[in-house]
């Protein structure tokens, strides 16, 4: 995998609460993100306003993953917006999973 | 014919694209009305929305898009009740002694969506105009004004039966409100308290606790 994947506590908690079949679907999408976080055919979009710097990707019709790409965050100056506590310890080639929800 | 006696409209999520476009315009209208001292209740908002949509339609602008019917207290759209209910439940607007006003979160939303409002200047300009012309008027004045000045074909709205659909004029659309998908998705989050709080918690969690390595399933 090209990018390392990290998750917030919030993300981990939510993922654990989901049914196995949904978790597998989401895991598949996370593997896709690990190789191609900028999207391709993956329906990736950017959030705006106070959530600037975060991206979202669709998982099937109803699920959404909210994530950030660390190198993008640093390059575009979103680092100061997000202020992740472990920013210094995570490489550029990382993706951080923030949240997940059902639309 | 609609049942005008019972106006029970359950809140509905998720919102469709058109609902989100309506919501942004509605919030803008509510904010603009805050400069007036009088009470701005839901019936006054309904009538102002009717005037705005009518004005937009005759100028070939696809902005507001509600279904209207004639009601005792003025033109009425159940979708506006529904939208206001959702906005209240998600703490974007609140209702107090001055009527319906934006909450701090609602004000922040409008500030954040300023680029979209500016890009859709032609659409929002009509709201400004209607607020300037009619914002100070009472709900009763607006009802009488609309029912005596507007017609369906040759029939004045005041002579139309209760519950009959009020069809907006159809002009060739030259301009339509445009909110790019990324902004629509963001608006959906702002308008859904659960999503908004969940994402805010996740951001806070990233600020205070080191993130955990994700292990893919085998």
Interface residues (C-beta under 8 A of the other chain):
Chain A: X1 X4 X5 X6 X7 X8 X9 X10 X11 X12 X14 X23 X24 X27 X30 X31 X34 X45 X46 X47 X48 X49 X50 X51 X54 X56 X66 X82 X83 X84 X85 X86 X89 X90 X96 X97 X98 X99 X101 X103
Chain B: X14 X108 X109 X112 X113 X181 X182 X183 X185 X186 X189 X190 X195 X198 X199 X201 X202 X203 X205 X206 X207 X208 X209 X210 X211 X212 X213 X214 X216 X217
